[in-house]
Amino acid sequence: MEGKDRVVAIVFAGGSGTRMGNAIPKQFIEVAGCPILAHTLKLFQRHRRIDVIYMAVHADYVSYAEELANRYGIGKLAGVTRGGDSAQASIYNALALARESGEPDDAIVLIHDGVRPYVEDSVIDANVDSVVQHGNAVTYTPCVETLVISHDGKAIDALPYRRESYSAQAPQSFRLGDIMAAHDRIRARPEGYKDMIDQATICWTLGIPIHLVPGNRGNIKITTPEDVYTFKALMQYREDKRNGRTSVD
């Protein structure tokens, strides 16, 4: 298999969605007649630079996720594996599946939340280009509110200037071999994935330089019922924009 610039999407959706208050995980909630996870998969299915998709989902929903992908025409999906006991364990399982399936270590992997269904094509392009040029990419948007750091949730211990504050999002992108090696180093620690919230945190913890690429507004992670309504509004905005109706009057 030719590894040069082969581009792989790693979608992880192993959560149970308890904060949503639904009987099914949040990634399977339907919005505009389509499960949130399917909206996300469609982003990578239609993007010209994505060659293949691997996915990790909750163990109870592997068969359902495969059926969902078939129903919504996700022909690039090459495999589904069980999620782990944390988001990072789920990502590792999907990365391992990609490698076991024959993906080369120099393949570009875009790691993405299954419940981030509003990423623009230009952001995916920027991630791929950044990996080619710099070895990795972490999508960000500038913070529009002031961030504070507090150890006890009562007093402020640090307050970075807003002009220097950004929100790390997804995709977060790497060469397959590089990010698997980083995971292996973290997994070998006694504390394992403790406090490792994403790939950016893993790289920062290991002293690996990280390259940022700008993301798009609206690239939300759907976690609460309010987020579902925000996504519905974003979909309407996208439709209005296509039709030349962008006024908010």
Protein Blocks (a to p, Z undefined) as FASTA:
>chain_A
ZZehpacdddddfbgolmnopabdfklpceehiafklmmmmmmmmpmklmbdcddddfkl
mmmmmmmmmmnopakbgbdcdddfbfklmmmmmmmmmmmnopafkbccddddfklcbbcf
klmmmmmmmmmmnopacdddddfbdcdddfklmacfbdcdfklgccddddddddfklmmm
mmmmmmmpmnlmgoiabfklmmmmnopacddddddehiacdfbfklmmmmmmmmmmmmmm
mnopabfZZ
